[in-house]
Amino acid sequence: MGKWIHLCIDMQAMFAEQTPWHVPWMADVSPAIIEVTARHPESTIFTRFVPPAKAGDAKGMWKAYYEKWDSMTLEHIDRRLLEIVHELGRFTPPARTFDKATYSPWIDGRLHRLLQHEGVNTLAFTGGETDVCVLAAVLGAVDLGYRVMLLSDAVCSGADETHDASLKLLGDRFSVQVEVLTTEEFLEAR
């Protein structure tokens, strides 16, 4: 399999707590993510979605996005909400964090360069949301040529229908490049 990294997408307080971006069933997948992280903290990277200070600081259509979600810009939210949820944050270090300003962690090239420098060729994905940031991260990893494993019981969304559709899309249309498996199946192989 080569060298692998567990890439945990956006398991942050801003999605776990009662905010406009709350993902109610994040708590349901947390035990599986904690299990993977607890067994392999040195192989875990947590991404953090970091909004701009003000809507006007965003570029392109992100400006319109943050005009809609102005209450979630840094000038309005408690910065504590950016942090990885406590149950997972306690694994840093040795787990690491990686900040990003878009759904995808690949846009500016920093994460890819880091992983290439470390000889990583396989990524195991957990986190949220399946149909937004996880989807963007997985498709970017496919484009970059990584072997991708998506832990189906360790990803979540605020919308069941698009979560299910995303898992089906990735498992069916991308079956050569994306392996959809359970946390148990993943851990049994490690």
N, C-alpha and C positions, 0 to 999 in steps of 0.2 A: 504493500500500500504506500510505502514511502513515508515521509514526515507529514503529520496532520496537525491541524489546529481546530479547536472548537471555537467557532465564531458565533457568539451570543449577541443577537441583535436587539438593542434598545430596551432592555429590561430595566427601565428607569422609573423613579417615583412619579414623574409626570404622567405616566400611563397607568401606574398601579393605584394612584390616589384619585380622589374625586376632583378631577379637573375636566375641562371640555374635551380632553383627549383620553379620558379614562377607558381602559380596555378591561371590562369586567372579568373575563375569564383568564386574565394573566395569572391570577392566583392558582388556577386549576393546573396550569402547566409548570408552575414553579418547582414542584417536587422533582420532576424529571430533569429539569435544567440544573437544579441543585445537585442531583445525583451525578450527572456528567461532570459538573464543575468540581465537586468534592473529590472525585476520583482522579481528575486531571487538571488541577488548578494551573499548573505550569504551562499547560497547552491550551489555555482559555484566553480569548480576547473578547472583552465586552465593548460593543459599540455604544456610543451615546449620541443621540440626535440633539444638536444644540441650535436653538433658534437664534436669529439675529437680535441685536439690542433693540432695534425698532423696525417696523415694517418697511420704512423707507430705505433701510440699509440693504434689503434683499434685492437680488437682481432678477430681471426678466419676470416670468410669471410667478416666481416666488414672492415678489412684491405683492401681487394680488392675493396670493395665498395668505400671507401674513397680515394683510389688511383685513381679511376675513377672520383670522385667528389672532388679532392684535393682543388679546388678553394672554396669549402664550409667548409673547416676545419677552426678552430678558428684562426690559424696563418694567414689566408688569408681574412677572412670576418670581416666586421665591427660588433663588438659585439652588436650594436644597433639592428641588424637584428634578434637577438635571442628573442627580446621582443615581448610580445603579442601586436597585432595591437592596436593603440591608442584608437579606438572606444570601444574596450573591456577592455584594460588595465586600463582605468579610473575607473573601478569597483573594482580594488584592492587597499586596502582592502575595503570591507570585503571579496570579492572573493579572492581565493588563487591561487598560482601557484605551479606546480609540475614538476620538471625537470626529463627528462629521456634520456637515451643514445641509445635506440632502438625504433623500431616501437611501441612495446607494453609497456605500463606503468607498467605492472605487474611483470616483470622479477626479480627484486631484492626483491620483497615482501613489500617494504615500503608503497606503496599506499594501498594495501590490508589491511595491519595492521592498518593504519590510519583509513580507512573506517570501519573496524570491531570495532575498539576502539570507534568510534562515533555511532555505531549501525546502520550503513547504510546497507540496503538490496536491494535498487533499484537505478539504474543508468540511466540517460537520456543523450544520446550521441549526440553531435554536432561537427562540425569542419571538418578537412581535414587530409589526403585525404581518401575518402570513401573506396577505394580499397587498401589502404596501412595501415596507422596508425590507422584509425578508425576501419577498419576490424580487425586488430590485437588486439586492445583494446576491441572491442565487443566480439570476440571469447574468449579472456582471462577472461572477466567478466562472460561469460556463463560457462566456465570451473570452475570458483570459486563459482558458484551458485547464482550470483546476478540476480535479475529481470532486464531485459534490455529493454529499450525503445530507439529506434533509430529515430530521427526526420528527416524524409526523405528530407524535404525542407531546412534543416539546416546543411547538409553535402555536401561536394564538392570534386571534383577530377580534375586532369588535363586531364583525358581521359573519355569522355562520355560513351564509350562502357563498360569499366570495372566498372565505377560508377554504371551504370544501372544493370550490371550483379551482382555486389556485393549486391545491394538493393534487387534484385530478390532472390539471394542465401539466404540472411539472412531472408527475409520475407517468403520464401517457405520452405527451408530445415530446418530452425531453428525456425519455427513458434511457437513452444511450449515455447521456451526460449527467443525469440526476438520479441518484438512488434514494428512493423514499423508503425509510425503515423506521422501526420503533426505537426508542431509547434502549430498551432491553436488548434488541438485536445488535445495536451499535456497541453497547458495553460488553456484550458477550465476546465480541471480536477483538477487544482491546485487552 
